[in-house]
Amino acid sequence: MAKNLTQKIISNHLVEGEMIPGQEIAIRIDQTLTQDATGTMAYLQFEALNISRVQTELSVSYVDHNTLQNGFENADDHRFLQTIAAKHGIYFSRPGNGICHQVHVERFAKPGKTLLGSDSHTPMSGGMGCLAIGAGGLDVAVAMAGGPYYLKMPKVLGIHLTGKLQPWVAPKDVILEVLRNLTVKGGVGKVIEYYGEGVASLSLTDRATITNMGAELGATTSIFPSDEMTKQYLKAQGREGDWTPLGADEGCEYDEHLSIDLSELEPLVARPHSPDNVVKVHEAGPIPVSQVAVGSCTNSSFSDLMTVATLLKGKTVHPNVSLSISPGSKQVFTMIAQNGALADLIAAGGRILESACGPCIGMGMSPSSGSNSVRSFNRNFEGRSGTKDANVYLVSPETAAATALTGKLTDPRDLGLTYEKVSLPEQFTLDDNMVIEPAKNPEEVEIVRGPNIKPLPINTKLADVVNANVLLKVGDNITTDHIMPAGAKVLPLRSNIPAISEYVYAVIDQEFPKRCKEAGKGFIVGGANYGQGSSREHAALAPMYLGIKAVIVKSFARIHRQNLINVGILPLVFRDESVYEQIAQGDELLIENTVNQLAGDEIIVRNVTKDTVFTTVHDLSDRQKEIIKAGGLLNFTKMNSGVTI
């Protein structure tokens, strides 16, 4: 039977279950990655599993988020990450080596392999035919310990690409077009697989941009075939031996379809405050812009920065614009320094930042109050930039550069310049001196723990009676940035759950942590697509620490739902969405015979305050039910040690 690419890779890694969409399966994981904002917690969880060495083919610990060291916390965490990597067989990418996804594509990702990463943009490696999935840190810890990764068998949405991009139209415009069509929840429960004659016109870095930002669709992952273009890139990286041809079988089927003619696309922009609020640049502009930022894992490759440098060469950034440039990796930074492009960027007025996530996660370069910021990033959620009332627009590097020159949102075609397409080099500069291999004598390595690293909070077993008040009611498309903010103030507390819990829902209701502490336990009620955005399990861990027992919503984003399960919080969905309107913050809710109800598909909830009853569904697998009853995945794993992980 003919298989699509997704089915091929899953079947080659299938450990449990059948490849029937919606059914739970388990797959073997070849590689893992973590970054420092999620890594400290992931490795504390890995330690709790009592495994001496990682069991994967390759595991890499990256430092790219918390690189702003305005206190001891981040530096201490980095020492912890480096020593635990040395001891447990993990490669360590030092601060300054680059953004995890960019570096992983350059140096480690392989066609046909599975990659699980504690960051939602892990699917970037899907650009070279790797099944790369973002997950919570605990899922990654279990994978490092040799356990399979459990997920529902996704549907496969095939996107048929035809034609070729016109001058000044970029790969970023391709994924913005997909988001315009599918929305931020259109990929939930699906893998986005690209195929068709248009694929051959896209370079490896083009494809990586598209799969990276596929995370904003809510998709399990996105993937391109491994072809001659993939081989060319790997050869240039000195890794031709890692290449293998891999694609869909002729005549294979897809569960859903979308067709895009690349030649018909125009420069696009995602307006505030959602990546799917997409229109043509001509329709959104011109608007005055005070800041332009080029970078993030989505658009910080060599070709991206060379495109910007070529456009800016010999010109000066508009006097009203502050332009920042973040090279995605040390390799990119070195190469633009060697060929003179860095000098062109500096001469034009660009402010050069280190090779890290930086402004994308609110780590510096926050816009001025009420201003417009145009960025080549992947997310424009309200407040994510560090300035709550700023308006963030997402565009391609080409559009960002054009905007930096004019001081207003500008279609690069309107500049009247001759288009110069940047080609990838035949040979990248290769120097892995910022990647530290695991220690050859791990027994001699001492793990260094700073005072900011606190013990891992563990939940208790599921109570048979759960009664508490609704401590917060929120609307649709609540992101993990709403639940657990990032930024320079909060990110350094990622290894300190008691401290970081003080900021849960700070951007919506600063009194929420206080109410939780006073109540001791509670419910959260939300709308559709609850928990979209990043993989940060702190958005589940911190609410669990504050006593949240269940979250009842219209629908969940994939990773956050699994993170709630992993920490033992009941993820419930309204059977009838109209009930949402009938519940108020402060209402007392009661669930009786919880354990027995969990055995079925529905859980009945009584609104004691309103004297009404409503039905919720949980759609938990038998394994997930046991995890919830145990009080989370760590408890479940310990209970079943030697049987299954």
C-alpha positions, -999 to 999 in steps of 0.1 A, spaced: 0 0 0 14 34 -10 23 56 20 29 93 24 61 104 40 46 109 74 32 74 74 66 60 63 86 75 91 59 67 118 57 30 106 94 27 108 94 39 144 60 25 156 63 8 190 26 5 200 -8 11 184 -22 12 149 -18 40 124 -54 50 125 -60 88 128 -72 96 164 -59 64 179 -31 65 204 3 53 192 38 52 206 69 59 185 106 54 191 126 87 194 160 89 178 170 124 189 161 150 215 168 186 220 162 210 249 168 247 254 177 264 286 142 279 294 127 244 294 159 223 299 165 228 336 131 213 344 135 186 318 168 174 333 155 176 369 127 153 356 153 131 339 172 128 371 140 117 389 138 87 365 171 74 379 187 67 344 225 72 343 229 78 305 205 89 278 192 61 256 187 80 224 210 81 194 217 118 201 205 143 227 216 180 227 212 206 253 211 241 239 215 275 256 197 301 236 168 316 255 181 329 289 213 345 276 207 379 292 226 376 325 214 404 347 215 383 378 230 350 389 200 328 380 207 323 342 244 318 346 238 292 374 213 273 353 238 272 324 264 256 347 238 231 358 229 223 322 265 219 312 275 196 340 243 174 338 249 171 300 285 160 306 274 134 332 245 119 313 258 116 277 243 148 262 259 172 238 260 208 251 257 238 228 272 267 247 257 302 249 266 320 217 265 289 195 230 298 183 193 291 184 186 254 190 165 249 158 189 267 135 219 248 149 201 215 149 193 218 112 228 228 104 246 201 124 224 173 137 190 167 121 188 138 96 162 127 71 140 98 83 148 103 119 125 112 148 133 142 169 115 153 201 122 187 215 111 207 245 103 237 223 73 241 200 94 251 170 112 218 169 94 210 136 119 232 119 140 201 113 111 188 92 125 209 65 150 181 58 126 152 61 129 146 98 98 139 118 104 166 144 78 172 172 76 197 200 66 185 234 68 193 271 100 187 290 87 157 308 79 139 276 114 147 264 129 134 297 111 101 292 123 98 256 159 104 268 154 76 293 145 53 264 107 55 266 86 60 235 66 91 228 29 87 229 6 107 207 -26 103 188 -20 92 152 -24 124 133 -42 130 101 -19 140 73 -28 172 55 -10 173 21 -1 207 8 5 205 -30 30 232 -41 31 243 -77 49 271 -95 78 291 -82 81 322 -59 83 355 -77 110 381 -69 106 396 -34 82 369 -23 97 347 4 92 313 21 78 333 50 49 343 27 42 306 20 36 298 56 17 330 62 -6 319 33 -10 285 49 -20 302 82 -44 325 64 -61 294 50 -60 271 80 -59 295 111 -39 289 143 -60 259 152 -63 244 117 -34 220 122 -45 205 155 -42 167 153 -25 169 119 9 167 102 14 191 74 32 174 46 44 194 16 47 178 -19 45 186 -56 67 201 -83 69 234 -64 90 218 -36 121 215 -58 123 253 -62 127 258 -24 161 255 -7 166 237 25 165 269 45 133 279 27 117 247 38 130 251 74 113 285 76 80 270 65 81 240 88 93 261 117 63 284 117 40 255 111 40 254 149 15 283 148 -10 261 130 -12 239 161 1 210 140 18 180 154 46 188 129 53 198 93 76 179 69 92 181 34 107 153 14 144 146 15 156 152 -21 186 166 -41 181 200 -25 185 183 9 216 165 -3 231 197 -15 226 214 19 240 185 39 270 183 16 276 220 21 275 213 59 300 185 55 273 159 63 266 143 30 268 109 46 237 118 67 216 121 35 191 96 24 164 101 -3 129 100 13 95 110 0 59 99 -4 51 69 -25 35 76 -58 -2 73 -55 -3 77 -18 -33 94 -1 -37 123 22 -65 128 47 -69 165 37 -56 187 9 -46 222 2 -30 235 -30 -8 266 -33 6 281 -65 38 297 -53 39 319 -84 6 336 -73 18 346 -38 25 382 -28 43 396 2 21 390 32 19 402 68 3 389 100 -13 418 118 -17 420 156 -22 399 177 -23 365 160 -1 348 134 -32 339 113 -44 375 110 -29 376 75 -34 400 47 -13 413 18 13 439 28 -4 464 4 -37 459 23 -21 465 58 3 493 50 15 519 50 16 523 88 44 541 107 69 518 122 94 525 150 111 492 152 122 464 129 136 431 141 152 404 119 160 371 135 143 343 155 145 306 147 122 313 117 143 338 98 179 340 110 196 317 85 226 327 63 203 333 33 179 354 54 206 377 67 224 379 33 191 389 17 187 418 43 223 428 39 221 429 1 190 451 3 205 475 29 240 478 14 249 514 8 217 527 24 207 540 58 178 528 80 150 554 84 157 578 113 125 568 130 133 531 130 155 510 153 167 479 134 180 448 152 196 418 136 200 384 154 221 359 135 207 324 141 239 307 148 277 311 153 280 297 118 258 324 103 274 351 123 309 340 113 301 338 76 284 372 73 314 386 92 338 369 68 321 380 36 315 416 46 277 415 50 280 422 87 298 454 79 270 464 54 243 457 81 262 478 107 269 506 82 232 508 74 224 513 111 216 478 122 220 469 159 237 435 160 225 412 187 240 378 198 230 345 182 200 338 205 162 340 207 164 375 222 135 398 212 113 369 200 107 359 236 107 394 251 144 391 260 154 427 252 145 451 223 109 457 236 92 483 215 81 517 228 47 522 242 18 519 217 42 516 188 43 493 157 71 467 155 77 448 123 95 415 129 106 384 109 95 363 139 68 336 143 46 350 171 29 383 177 8 375 208 -2 405 228 25 414 253 50 388 241 74 415 229 77 428 265 54 458 258 18 451 264 3 478 242 27 474 213 15 462 179 37 435 164 35 426 127 51 394 113 67 396 78 95 381 57 131 394 60 126 411 26 96 431 38 113 438 72 143 453 54 121 474 31 102 487 61 134 496 79 144 518 50 111 536 46 99 539 82 65 524 72 52 489 65 64 485 29 60 459 2 96 453 -10 85 454 -46 76 491 -41 113 500 -36 119 496 -73 152 477 -67 167 450 -88 160 416 -71 191 396 -63 184 361 -51 208 348 -25 220 313 -31 233 289 -4 271 285 -4 287 253 -17 305 250 16 295 264 50 321 275 75 324 245 98 336 249 134 318 230 162 341 243 189 311 257 208 295 222 211 309 202 241 308 164 239 297 143 269 323 134 294 343 103 288 345 98 326 310 107 337 315 93 372 339 121 379 315 149 369 299 168 397 265 184 389 265 220 399 232 234 413 227 271 420 203 284 447 177 292 421 172 255 413 144 243 435 131 207 440 107 194 414 70 198 425 51 166 424 13 163 423 -8 139 445 -31 112 433 -64 121 418 -90 127 446 -124 109 443 -142 142 450 -130 174 434 -148 205 446 -134 240 442 -142 274 428 -136 287 393 -106 309 400 -103 323 365 -125 324 334 -108 333 301 -118 334 264 -106 318 231 -70 314 219 -54 318 253 -17 312 247 10 299 270 24 334 270 -9 344 287 -6 316 312 31 317 319 48 349 305 83 349 291 106 379 291 137 390 310 119 392 343 102 358 344 124 334 323 152 333 348 128 316 373 121 286 351 139 262 375 121 277 405 84 268 403 75 285 437 89 318 424 76 316 388 41 307 400 38 343 412 35 353 375 9 328 363 -17 348 343 0 380 352 -8 396 318 -46 389 324 -52 389 361 -23 397 385 -45 386 415 -48 350 402 -18 335 421 -31 352 453 -66 338 448 -51 303 443 -31 305 475 -61 316 495 -84 290 480 -58 261 481 -75 245 450 -94 256 420 -107 253 384 -99 273 353 -126 277 326 -116 287 291 -127 290 255 -114 274 222 -78 265 214 -67 269 250 -29 268 255 -18 275 220 18 286 214 50 274 230 57 240 246 65 255 280 53 230 306 56 257 332 22 268 320 9 235 335 35 230 363 29 264 379 -9 261 379 -6 226 394 17 240 421 -10 267 428 -36 239 433 -55 239 400 -73 205 397 -90 208 363 -92 230 333 -125 230 315 -126 245 280 -141 244 245 -110 229 230 -72 225 237 -40 230 219 -21 197 216 11 203 236 -5 221 264 -32 195 269 -5 168 271 14 189 296 -17 192 318 -20 154 317 17 150 325 13 171 357 -20 154 367 -44 182 359 -77 170 344 -82 185 309 -120 186 303 -139 198 273 -175 210 274 -199 186 256 -221 216 250 -201 247 244 -230 269 254 -225 259 290 -194 281 289 -216 312 290 -234 299 320 -204 296 343 -190 326 361 -157 332 378 -162 323 415 -188 296 408 -183 265 429 -179 233 409 -181 197 421 -170 164 405 -180 133 425 -169 97 419 -141 111 398 -121 79 395 -151 59 384 -163 86 360 -128 87 345 -132 51 334 -158 63 308 -157 90 282 -177 116 301 -174 134 335 -204 151 350 -198 184 368 -222 201 391 -223 239 393 -231 241 430 -235 279 428 -260 278 399 -276 244 410 -270 230 375 -253 200 360 -233 198 328 -213 171 309 -177 172 299 -156 148 278 -119 141 283 -109 119 253 -81 103 274 -65 70 264 -64 42 289 -27 51 296 -35 88 300 -63 79 325 -38 60 346 -14 90 344 -41 113 357 -51 89 385 -14 86 396 -11 124 398 11 128 367 36 111 344 64 111 369 43 93 395 30 69 368 65 61 356 78 54 390 48 32 398 54 12 366 92 11 367 106 -19 349 73 -24 331 68 6 309 78 43 307 
